Amino acid sequence: MTTRQNNSRKFNPFLLSEQVKNILKSNGFTSLFNYNDYEFFKEECKEAFNKALAIAERFMADADPNQNDLNDYLF
């Protein structure tokens, strides 16, 4: 197995967890993601049409607004 093949399996943008991470990152909540909560929210949102968005919204709903990554920047 080459290094390229080994590294290509580490990041797959089509994985549901990667989609959730990208949504959280675009909203400034990268620090919220953890796999325990992800698995819990994944089970709760299994009937949703857009599972990644539904899971990300659950992360953001349960979050403290002060945990937003954008609070560190001056606008």
N, C-alpha and C positions, 0 to 999 in steps of 0.2 A: 504494500500500500504506500503510495507516495504522500508527501506532505500536503500537496494540493487536494487530494481526495480526502485526507483526514480533516483538513480545515474546512472543506466545503460542507461537511455534515454538522459543523458546530453552529452555523448561522443559516437558518432557513426562513426567509421572510414570509412563507406561507403557513408557518406554525401559528396556532391560535395564540400562544403565549407571546410570540414576537409581535403579533398584531396588537395585542393589548399593551405591550410595552411601548410601541410606537405611538399609540393613541395617548397614553399617559405622558409620554415625552412631549408631544405636541401641545398638551395642555399644561405642562410645567409640573407634573406630579411623578417624576421618575423615581423618587425615593419611596413611593408607596408600594411598589410591586414586591411581593414575596410569594413564593410558591404555595405556602399553606393557605393563604387567603385566596390565591388564584384557583386552587382546586376546589375550595368551598364555593366560590362565586361561579365557577364553571358548572358545578352541579346544579346550582340554583337557576342559572340562565340557560339551561340546555334546550329550552323551548323557544328561545328568542330567535328572531330572524337573523339579526346580525349579532352573533355571540360575542365577538371581540368588543364591539361598542357597548353592549349591555354589561359585560364584565368590567370594562374600564369605567363606565358610569357608576357601577357599584363601588369600585375603589374610591372614586372621587366623592361619592355621597357619604361614605364612611370616614372620609379624611377630615382632618382639621384644616380649615382654610389657611392657617398660618404655616402649614407644611409645604405650601406651593413653592417651587423652585424659583419662581419669578419674583418673590419677595426680597431676594438678595440684591436685586438690581435697582438702581435709581433711575427713574424715568423723568 
